[in-house]
Amino acid sequence: MSLLLEAERYVANQSSNRMLNAFITPLCRHSGRWHDQAKDADIRGKQGKLKSRLDGRFIAFKDNICTRDFPTTCASKSLDTFTSPFNATVVQQLEEAGAIVAGKTNLDEFGMGSHSIYSSFGHVMNARRGDDSRFLSAGGSSGGSAVAVATDQCYAALGTDTGGSIRLPAAYTGTVGFKPSYGLLSRWGVIAYANSLDTVGILAKRVSIARDVFDVLNRHDPRDPTSLSPSSRSRMSSKLNLPHLTSRLTSRPLRIGIPLEYNISELAPSVRQAWSHSLEYLRQQGHTIQPVSLPMTKLALSAYYVLAPAEASSNLAKYDGVRYGTRSDDSKENQSETYLYAKTRGAGFGPEVKRRIMLGAFSLSAQAIDNYFIQAQRIRRLVRHDFDAAFQAEHPLAAGILTVEPQQQAKQAGVDVLISPTAPTPPPTISDITNTSTKRSNLDAYIIDVFTVPASLAGLPAISVPVSGKDNAGNQEGDSLAGIQVIGQYGDDELVLKVGELLEGR
């Protein structure tokens, strides 16, 4: 299929799938720019002069990634009139590689949510069961990007992952979701939720597509202070022996770690079955399976929901209706500065954003910071030590930075990667989440991040791959596809992608 015909198919799918609400700003069917871009890419392809593997491909962007030609709203009333004067670095990199912006996808407001229902533009719907009367949760907060990929409204999509916001939607929609190591992909031009956790990630139908996008974006950006410098990247590559990754995969079997703390009683039978099938498949390929213990996992979720809201409370202080964004009409009647801020922020932010701002403000207060924020930072350090003790490869940037007690330094298993479920259960229906009679508590929504948060706290690469949860007799419990997560040592992104391909091919 020519790139132009493929582009026309994506635009047609955006129109026919509007009810899923995956896009806040889709491509206009009568806009000629994407048509001309795809046509030019076709000509380059016939001449053998494609700019990259992504030349002429439709890439969608989560609507917290700044784009010059499309509004950037963060799914919030506070930014519903905002258009960025510049492109984020990741947008610029992909456009230079020939990719075409396929529109801006829906999300939980400012990335705060686990089901993509906290958007001022409406819920994102996941029609994975094919039953329009019972739409499933798309996961969050990058649910729009995941649904856009799952329903062929784009070739691939970018989202952001703070505590699982790429991997959870991937698990719920049956797509591939890849969160690279923190600091590899630029965050410049990405509207922040929690700076020390936010990572630009990739959603695609296949691991190979995610790798193609990653290869384009994996560059140092001098404008982003969290971007790994070229010298650090070189040191990391040398320590992990990345140039000889193929020989690492073929010279000996991989040691696959099973985190014992992830085997919780709440694990759904279909998810447990998919996890078991994945491990058995890898064992049949000659790889060894070893149990590992990550004891701080039990505290990771609590630490995350102290640290992330604290950073969000600080980051969202700038949305005051003065410099940019939407100002409350009521505030014009009263010119008091306090009144202006209160009315604008009260009208502009949704309930989940307000909840997290309040939680973050409390944990940073003078009377609470020692008991909450500082303790959460200590737990975060211990979570990272747990992972370092489990992996055979040492953290490539840890020398001279971390102070680790001798008992924590000892390698307990020396595994190459860890494999676990991405989410403990299949996706719930939207009606189960939102109906007042059956509505779940906010705590239920937070708990589904239990398997994704630890890797985010440690900044590790992780990928979610869809795996069948059917048993050997072909029976299934509910939805048969479950997301299986592969976690690697910091910087070992290519190995994580390779193992993801192994699971994808089972």
C-alpha positions as a printed NumPy array, in Angstrom:
array([[  0.   ,   0.   ,   0.   ],
       [  1.32 ,   3.454,  -0.886],
       [  1.936,   5.921,   1.918],
       [ -0.772,   8.208,   0.504],
       [ -3.384,   5.439,   0.527],
       [ -2.318,   4.497,   4.053],
       [ -2.678,   8.137,   5.141],
       [ -6.169,   8.338,   3.627],
       [ -7.141,   5.165,   5.491],
       [ -5.971,   6.623,   8.818],
       [ -7.946,   9.838,   8.241],
       [-11.043,   7.837,   7.283],
       [-10.674,   5.756,  10.458],
       [-10.439,   8.912,  12.552],
       [-13.767,  10.002,  11.108],
       [-15.508,   6.632,  11.521],
       [-14.254,   6.139,  15.103],
       [-15.201,   9.545,  16.486],
       [-17.467,   7.942,  19.094],
       [-14.364,   6.491,  20.789],
       [-13.164,  10.054,  21.466],
       [ -9.499,   9.105,  21.056],
       [ -8.641,  12.516,  19.589],
       [ -9.151,  15.991,  20.969],
       [ -7.864,  17.524,  17.726],
       [ -8.046,  15.048,  14.813],
       [ -6.885,  15.822,  11.3  ],
       [ -9.437,  17.726,   9.276],
       [-10.451,  15.529,   6.352],
       [-10.397,  18.496,   3.995],
       [ -7.01 ,  19.789,   5.116],
       [ -4.498,  19.35 ,   2.304],
       [ -1.239,  19.514,   4.274],
       [ -1.17 ,  15.872,   5.374],
       [ -2.163,  14.854,   1.849],
       [  0.768,  16.737,   0.334],
       [  3.18 ,  15.374,   2.95 ],
       [  2.124,  11.773,   2.264],
       [  2.321,  12.349,  -1.491],
       [  5.856,  13.756,  -1.185],
       [  6.883,  10.769,   0.956],
       [  5.542,   8.418,  -1.729],
       [  7.707,  10.136,  -4.313],
       [ 10.767,   9.865,  -2.062],
       [  9.989,   6.177,  -1.538],
       [  9.896,   5.487,  -5.283],
       [ 13.247,   7.256,  -5.612],
       [ 14.729,   5.273,  -2.722],
       [ 15.275,   8.476,  -0.731],
       [ 13.052,   8.027,   2.315],
       [ 14.265,  10.109,   5.267],
       [ 13.704,   7.252,   7.732],
       [ 11.475,   4.241,   8.387],
       [  8.876,   6.728,   9.643],
       [  8.85 ,   8.901,   6.527],
       [  5.211,   9.452,   5.532],
       [  3.861,   7.63 ,   8.592],
       [  1.062,   9.055,  10.752],
       [  2.175,   9.669,  14.357],
       [ -0.363,  10.93 ,  16.912],
       [  0.668,  12.961,  19.962],
       [ -0.828,  13.025,  23.424],
       [ -2.292,  16.464,  24.005],
       [  0.232,  17.423,  26.688],
       [  3.012,  17.5  ,  24.056],
       [  3.348,  20.962,  22.512],
       [  2.669,  21.361,  18.797],
       [  2.819,  24.585,  16.812],
       [  0.116,  23.645,  14.299],
       [ -2.382,  22.086,  16.726],
       [ -3.801,  23.322,  20.061],
       [ -2.278,  21.854,  23.227],
       [ -4.99 ,  21.578,  25.874],
       [ -3.869,  18.858,  28.34 ],
       [ -7.608,  17.942,  28.239],
       [ -8.2  ,  20.846,  30.65 ],
       [-10.506,  23.859,  30.558],
       [ -7.575,  25.9  ,  31.838],
       [ -5.756,  25.447,  28.506],
       [ -8.636,  25.   ,  26.065],
       [ -7.622,  28.177,  24.177],
       [ -3.852,  27.566,  24.202],
       [ -1.744,  26.925,  21.1  ],
       [  1.995,  26.574,  21.614],
       [  4.301,  28.887,  19.613],
       [  6.809,  26.018,  19.215],
       [  7.024,  22.265,  18.734],
       [  8.272,  19.963,  21.474],
       [ 11.632,  18.39 ,  20.662],
       [ 10.044,  14.96 ,  20.066],
       [  7.622,  16.504,  17.553],
       [ 10.459,  18.298,  15.79 ],
       [ 12.561,  15.112,  15.644],
       [  9.738,  13.08 ,  14.116],
       [  8.851,  15.758,  11.57 ],
       [ 12.507,  15.943,  10.521],
       [ 12.351,  12.157,  10.027],
       [  9.395,  12.676,   7.66 ],
       [  6.592,  11.656,  10.027],
       [  3.192,  13.35 ,   9.712],
       [  1.38 ,  14.681,  12.786],
       [ -1.873,  12.701,  12.939],
       [ -3.554,  14.925,  15.537],
       [ -3.636,  15.351,  19.32 ],
       [ -5.015,  12.531,  21.444],
       [ -7.279,  12.61 ,  24.493],
       [ -6.019,  11.979,  28.03 ],
       [ -6.805,  12.349,  31.687],
       [ -6.498,  16.046,  32.516],
       [ -2.793,  16.934,  32.865],
       [ -2.047,  13.178,  32.817],
       [ -3.733,  12.58 ,  36.198],
       [ -5.828,   9.433,  36.057],
       [ -5.86 ,   5.728,  35.257],
       [ -8.899,   5.389,  32.964],
       [ -8.871,   8.466,  30.645],
       [-12.214,   9.605,  32.08 ],
       [-10.946,  12.839,  33.683],
       [-10.926,  14.873,  30.474],
       [-12.904,  18.052,  29.876],
       [-13.462,  16.713,  26.345],
       [-15.204,  13.532,  27.52 ],
       [-14.25 ,   9.917,  28.218],
       [-12.002,   7.88 ,  25.924],
       [-13.819,   4.675,  24.927],
       [-12.137,   1.317,  24.389],
       [-14.336,  -0.902,  22.198],
       [-12.077,  -3.934,  22.481],
       [-14.983,  -6.291,  23.097],
       [-16.847,  -4.957,  20.074],
       [-19.942,  -4.258,  22.19 ],
       [-20.904,  -0.591,  21.813],
       [-23.177,  -0.736,  24.845],
       [-20.326,  -1.773,  27.15 ],
       [-17.252,   0.259,  26.298],
       [-14.189,  -0.683,  28.305],
       [-11.739,   1.592,  30.054],
       [ -8.883,   2.653,  27.79 ],
       [ -6.517,   2.96 ,  30.733],
       [ -4.819,   6.204,  31.557],
       [ -3.583,   8.66 ,  31.193],
       [ -2.479,   8.011,  27.584],
       [ -5.757,   6.254,  26.727],
       [ -6.413,   8.329,  23.623],
       [ -3.035,   7.429,  22.096],
       [ -3.6  ,   3.73 ,  22.847],
       [ -7.099,   3.648,  21.323],
       [ -5.89 ,   5.593,  18.266],
       [ -3.243,   2.917,  17.637],
       [ -5.558,  -0.012,  18.411],
       [ -8.21 ,   1.21 ,  15.955],
       [ -5.798,   2.111,  13.114],
       [ -6.294,   5.849,  13.393],
       [ -2.513,   6.311,  13.201],
       [  0.658,   4.293,  12.609],
       [  2.037,   4.932,  16.125],
       [  1.479,   7.42 ,  18.919],
       [  3.447,   9.203,  21.602],
       [  2.248,   9.491,  25.178],
       [  3.813,  10.19 ,  28.539],
       [  4.389,   7.721,  31.354],
       [  4.594,   8.98 ,  34.944],
       [  3.559,   5.885,  36.889],
       [  2.313,   3.583,  34.117],
       [  0.418,   5.922,  31.793],
       [  1.808,   4.248,  28.663],
       [  1.883,   0.633,  29.822],
       [ -1.569,   0.464,  31.431],
       [ -3.426,   1.762,  28.32 ],
       [ -1.371,  -0.641,  26.199],
       [ -2.453,  -3.56 ,  28.405],
       [ -6.105,  -2.509,  28.26 ],
       [ -6.209,  -1.978,  24.478],
       [ -4.075,  -4.93 ,  23.347],
       [ -1.255,  -2.769,  21.991],
       [  2.488,  -2.416,  22.693],
       [  3.468,   0.327,  25.146],
       [  7.149,   1.189,  25.687],
       [  8.511,   3.452,  28.449],
       [ 12.223,   4.133,  27.854],
       [ 14.791,   4.794,  30.561],
       [ 14.296,   8.187,  32.209],
       [ 16.394,  10.842,  30.489],
       [ 16.849,   9.177,  27.094],
       [ 13.985,  10.969,  25.32 ],
       [ 13.633,  14.729,  25.507],
       [ 10.945,  16.248,  27.729],
       [ 11.413,  19.766,  26.354],
       [  8.002,  21.021,  25.253],
       [  6.157,  18.338,  27.227],
       [  3.825,  19.886,  29.811],
       [  4.986,  18.519,  33.145],
       [  3.006,  16.529,  35.683],
       [  5.887,  15.232,  37.84 ],
       [  9.293,  16.203,  36.469],
       [ 11.325,  13.462,  38.141],
       [  9.   ,  10.745,  36.807],
       [  7.606,  11.933,  33.451],
       [  8.937,   9.975,  30.475],
       [  7.852,  10.26 ,  26.852],
       [  6.806,   6.809,  25.655],
       [  5.608,   5.046,  22.522],
       [  2.443,   3.121,  21.645],
       [  2.352,   0.915,  18.566],
       [  0.873,  -2.309,  17.226],
       [  4.249,  -4.058,  17.067],
       [  7.506,  -3.831,  19.002],
       [  9.438,  -3.206,  15.778],
       [  7.434,  -0.011,  15.162],
       [  8.074,   1.166,  18.724],
       [ 11.792,   0.554,  18.147],
       [ 11.761,   2.619,  14.93 ],
       [ 10.214,   5.559,  16.782],
       [ 12.607,   5.124,  19.712],
       [ 15.63 ,   5.139,  17.384],
       [ 14.566,   8.523,  15.988],
       [ 13.928,  10.078,  19.406],
       [ 16.848,   8.631,  21.399],
       [ 19.063,  11.722,  21.182],
       [ 20.536,  14.203,  23.649],
       [ 18.623,  17.49 ,  23.826],
       [ 20.616,  20.418,  25.289],
       [ 17.361,  22.279,  26.003],
       [ 16.178,  19.575,  28.418],
       [ 18.075,  19.576,  31.745],
       [ 16.958,  15.979,  32.422],
       [ 18.29 ,  14.703,  29.079],
       [ 21.307,  12.391,  29.422],
       [ 24.451,  14.022,  28.106],
       [ 26.45 ,  12.412,  25.255],
       [ 29.236,  11.462,  27.705],
       [ 26.755,   9.718,  30.027],
       [ 25.209,   7.896,  27.085],
       [ 28.641,   6.735,  25.957],
       [ 29.531,   5.53 ,  29.46 ],
       [ 26.194,   3.717,  29.744],
       [ 26.646,   2.03 ,  26.372],
       [ 30.119,   0.853,  27.321],
       [ 29.139,  -0.521,  30.739],
       [ 26.091,  -2.387,  29.437],
       [ 28.011,  -3.611,  26.37 ],
       [ 25.206,  -2.328,  24.146],
       [ 27.198,  -2.562,  20.878],
       [ 27.346,  -6.348,  21.399],
       [ 23.732,  -6.886,  22.488],
       [ 23.147,  -9.567,  19.829],
       [ 25.999, -11.665,  21.169],
       [ 24.614, -11.229,  24.69 ],
       [ 21.323, -12.728,  23.508],
       [ 22.848, -15.648,  21.599],
       [ 25.908, -16.565,  23.662],
       [ 23.945, -17.681,  26.726],
       [ 20.347, -18.091,  27.845],
       [ 18.719, -15.103,  29.454],
       [ 17.974, -15.194,  33.166],
       [ 14.353, -14.155,  33.57 ],
       [ 13.286, -12.882,  36.985],
       [  9.807, -13.383,  38.466],
       [  9.083, -10.76 ,  41.158],
       [  7.464, -12.689,  44.008],
       [  5.688,  -9.588,  45.346],
       [  3.803,  -9.219,  42.036],
       [  2.014, -12.54 ,  42.562],
       [ -0.863, -10.973,  44.478],
       [ -4.143, -12.648,  45.414],
       [ -6.128, -10.027,  43.443],
       [ -4.545, -11.173,  40.156],
       [ -7.298, -12.101,  37.688],
       [ -7.178, -15.722,  36.362],
       [ -6.762, -14.584,  32.73 ],
       [ -3.853, -12.32 ,  33.693],
       [ -2.228, -15.074,  35.756],
       [ -2.64 , -17.476,  32.823],
       [ -1.03 , -15.03 ,  30.38 ],
       [  1.892, -14.524,  32.791],
       [  2.325, -18.284,  33.173],
       [  2.175, -18.828,  29.393],
       [  4.813, -16.143,  28.815],
       [  7.234, -17.658,  31.32 ],
       [  6.697, -21.17 ,  29.96 ],
       [  7.291, -19.955,  26.409],
       [ 10.577, -18.312,  27.392],
       [ 11.619, -21.436,  29.284],
       [ 10.967, -23.528,  26.16 ],
       [ 13.224, -21.133,  24.228],
       [ 16.066, -22.144,  26.564],
       [ 15.973, -19.22 ,  28.973],
       [ 16.052, -19.817,  32.727],
       [ 13.374, -18.62 ,  35.153],
       [ 14.359, -17.425,  38.631],
       [ 12.272, -15.963,  41.452],
       [ 13.447, -12.622,  42.835],
       [ 12.293, -10.523,  45.767],
       [ 11.562,  -6.811,  45.515],
       [ 10.45 ,  -6.141,  49.11 ],
       [  9.981,  -2.379,  48.742],
       [  7.359,  -2.97 ,  46.035],
       [  4.716,  -3.026,  48.768],
       [  5.534,   0.581,  49.645],
       [  6.215,   1.879,  46.124],
       [  2.618,   2.811,  45.301],
       [  2.202,   4.804,  48.509],
       [  5.471,   6.639,  47.851],
       [  4.42 ,   7.426,  44.288],
       [  1.127,   8.983,  45.386],
       [  3.051,  11.276,  47.716],
       [  5.822,  12.275,  45.299],
       [  3.816,  12.725,  42.072],
       [  1.093,  14.98 ,  43.569],
       [  3.77 ,  17.006,  45.378],
       [  5.533,  17.762,  42.1  ],
       [  2.19 ,  18.349,  40.366],
       [  1.157,  20.862,  43.034],
       [  4.28 ,  22.867,  42.264],
       [  4.066,  22.498,  38.461],
       [  0.419,  23.518,  38.215],
       [  0.86 ,  26.704,  40.274],
       [  1.583,  28.627,  37.068],
       [ -1.917,  28.101,  35.636],
       [ -3.411,  31.285,  37.038],
       [ -5.181,  32.821,  34.035],
       [ -2.758,  35.743,  33.839],
       [  0.001,  34.801,  31.395],
       [ -1.785,  32.236,  29.212],
       [ -4.719,  29.861,  29.263],
       [ -8.342,  30.55 ,  30.102],
       [ -9.425,  33.133,  32.665],
       [-12.7  ,  32.715,  34.544],
       [-15.386,  35.197,  33.398],
       [-16.426,  35.754,  37.021],
       [-12.955,  37.   ,  37.891],
       [-13.329,  40.008,  35.564],
       [-15.92 ,  41.487,  37.903],
       [-13.49 ,  41.446,  40.811],
       [ -9.931,  42.555,  40.151],
       [ -8.579,  41.163,  43.429],
       [ -5.522,  39.027,  42.701],
       [ -6.574,  36.333,  45.172],
       [-10.097,  36.244,  43.737],
       [ -8.724,  35.999,  40.182],
       [ -6.496,  33.031,  40.986],
       [ -9.112,  31.183,  43.023],
       [-11.928,  31.562,  40.471],
       [ -9.719,  30.784,  37.464],
       [ -8.152,  27.689,  38.996],
       [-11.453,  26.548,  40.479],
       [-13.207,  26.756,  37.11 ],
       [-10.272,  25.51 ,  35.027],
       [ -9.22 ,  22.375,  36.912],
       [-11.226,  19.167,  37.128],
       [-11.871,  17.114,  40.281],
       [ -8.903,  14.747,  39.984],
       [ -6.439,  17.586,  39.373],
       [ -7.799,  19.501,  42.377],
       [ -7.543,  16.352,  44.496],
       [ -3.882,  15.835,  43.615],
       [ -2.991,  19.506,  44.052],
       [ -4.461,  19.415,  47.556],
       [ -2.689,  16.15 ,  48.366],
       [  0.617,  17.51 ,  47.063],
       [  0.281,  20.825,  48.869],
       [ -0.337,  18.995,  52.128],
       [  2.638,  16.628,  51.762],
       [  4.928,  19.62 ,  51.09 ],
       [  3.62 ,  21.637,  54.026],
       [  5.94 ,  22.368,  56.945],
       [  4.066,  20.074,  59.32 ],
       [  3.913,  17.113,  56.915],
       [  7.02 ,  17.194,  54.718],
       [  9.218,  15.115,  57.055],
       [  6.628,  12.39 ,  57.588],
       [  5.457,  12.168,  53.975],
       [  7.595,  13.691,  51.231],
       [ 11.018,  12.936,  52.753],
       [  9.973,   9.401,  53.713],
       [  8.644,   8.81 ,  50.19 ],
       [ 11.992,   9.896,  48.732],
       [ 13.749,   7.367,  50.979],
       [ 11.405,   4.613,  49.817],
       [ 12.103,   5.599,  46.22 ],
       [ 15.825,   5.133,  46.802],
       [ 15.216,   1.712,  48.361],
       [ 13.01 ,   0.668,  45.41 ],
       [ 15.895,   1.45 ,  43.089],
       [ 18.271,  -0.553,  45.312],
       [ 15.89 ,  -3.536,  45.11 ],
       [ 16.101,  -3.492,  41.328],
       [ 19.885,  -3.043,  41.354],
       [ 20.2  ,  -6.082,  43.629],
       [ 18.051,  -8.172,  41.286],
       [ 19.732,  -7.338,  37.971],
       [ 22.999,  -8.894,  36.882],
       [ 24.053,  -5.667,  35.155],
       [ 25.067,  -2.858,  37.465],
       [ 23.355,   0.504,  37.179],
       [ 25.613,   2.158,  34.555],
       [ 25.419,   5.645,  36.094],
       [ 25.393,   4.685,  39.774],
       [ 29.155,   4.855,  40.476],
       [ 29.942,   7.681,  42.827],
       [ 26.284,   8.699,  43.095],
       [ 24.484,   6.112,  45.213],
       [ 25.419,   5.148,  48.738],
       [ 24.225,   1.621,  49.254],
       [ 24.48 ,  -0.416,  52.401],
       [ 26.547,  -3.631,  51.957],
       [ 23.568,  -5.929,  52.468],
       [ 21.689,  -4.119,  49.685],
       [ 24.624,  -4.374,  47.288],
       [ 24.619,  -8.172,  47.234],
       [ 23.192,  -9.696,  44.057],
       [ 20.337, -11.989,  44.973],
       [ 19.743, -13.544,  41.532],
       [ 21.585, -11.681,  38.806],
       [ 18.734, -11.677,  36.271],
       [ 18.745,  -9.93 ,  32.904],
       [ 15.112,  -8.792,  32.885],
       [ 12.021,  -9.056,  35.062],
       [  8.664, -10.221,  33.715],
       [  5.354,  -9.478,  35.39 ],
       [  1.76 ,  -8.584,  34.55 ],
       [  1.191,  -4.963,  33.528],
       [ -2.181,  -4.676,  35.286],
       [ -3.736,  -7.028,  37.864],
       [ -7.102,  -7.291,  36.068],
       [ -8.616,  -6.915,  32.586],
       [-10.084,  -3.483,  31.789],
       [-13.304,  -2.636,  33.633],
       [-16.249,  -1.146,  31.754],
       [-16.704,   2.613,  31.7  ],
       [-20.127,   2.185,  33.305],
       [-18.607,   0.303,  36.258],
       [-16.206,   3.191,  36.84 ],
       [-18.619,   6.081,  36.404],
       [-22.066,   4.857,  37.508],
       [-22.872,   6.287,  40.921],
       [-24.523,   3.057,  42.085],
       [-21.455,   0.92 ,  41.306],
       [-18.775,   3.592,  41.288],
       [-15.427,   2.457,  42.597],
       [-13.427,   4.524,  45.039],
       [-10.522,   6.71 ,  43.898],
       [ -8.262,   4.287,  45.743],
       [ -9.336,   1.477,  43.373],
       [ -8.142,   3.545,  40.411],
       [ -4.807,   4.227,  42.107],
       [ -4.221,   0.556,  42.973],
       [ -4.208,  -0.63 ,  39.352],
       [ -0.804,   1.076,  38.967],
       [  0.725,  -1.333,  41.488],
       [  2.852,  -3.214,  38.893],
       [  3.913,  -0.186,  36.818],
       [  4.876,   2.349,  39.488],
       [  8.072,   0.644,  40.808],
       [  9.846,   0.829,  37.427],
       [  8.809,   4.485,  37.117],
       [ 10.204,   5.354,  40.541],
       [ 13.52 ,   3.771,  39.528],
       [ 13.503,   5.307,  36.029],
       [ 13.859,   1.88 ,  34.381],
       [ 12.879,   0.866,  30.825],
       [  9.699,  -1.216,  30.624],
       [  7.431,  -2.488,  27.874],
       [  3.916,  -3.957,  27.919],
       [  3.16 ,  -6.594,  25.273],
       [ -0.282,  -8.207,  24.699],
       [ -0.338, -11.949,  25.459],
       [ -3.264, -14.379,  25.327],
       [ -4.719, -15.456,  28.666],
       [ -6.436, -18.587,  27.321],
       [ -5.621, -21.859,  29.026],
       [ -4.299, -24.942,  27.226],
       [ -7.837, -26.098,  26.436],
       [ -8.643, -22.765,  24.815],
       [-10.862, -21.594,  27.662],
       [-10.673, -18.057,  28.913],
       [-11.722, -15.969,  31.881],
       [-13.239, -12.728,  30.592],
       [-11.074, -10.901,  28.07 ],
       [ -8.279, -13.237,  26.952],
       [ -5.622, -10.614,  26.133],
       [ -3.496,  -9.394,  29.023],
       [ -0.524,  -7.05 ,  29.112],
       [  2.765,  -8.653,  30.149],
       [  5.492,  -6.282,  31.293],
       [  9.239,  -6.607,  30.709],
       [ 11.487,  -4.475,  32.959],
       [ 15.233,  -4.048,  32.42 ],
       [ 18.179,  -2.37 ,  34.108],
       [ 18.574,   1.36 ,  33.527],
       [ 19.814,   1.951,  29.965],
       [ 19.134,  -1.637,  28.847],
       [ 16.275,  -0.475,  26.617],
       [ 17.316,  -2.545,  23.612],
       [ 17.292,  -5.76 ,  25.634],
       [ 13.792,  -4.923,  26.912],
       [ 12.634,  -4.409,  23.313],
       [ 14.247,  -7.713,  22.257],
       [ 12.5  ,  -9.663,  25.009],
       [  9.261,  -7.871,  24.131],
       [  9.662,  -9.174,  20.568],
       [ 10.192, -12.705,  21.904],
       [  6.874, -12.53 ,  23.796],
       [  5.145, -10.909,  20.842],
       [  6.125, -13.817,  18.632],
       [  4.812, -16.577,  20.905]])
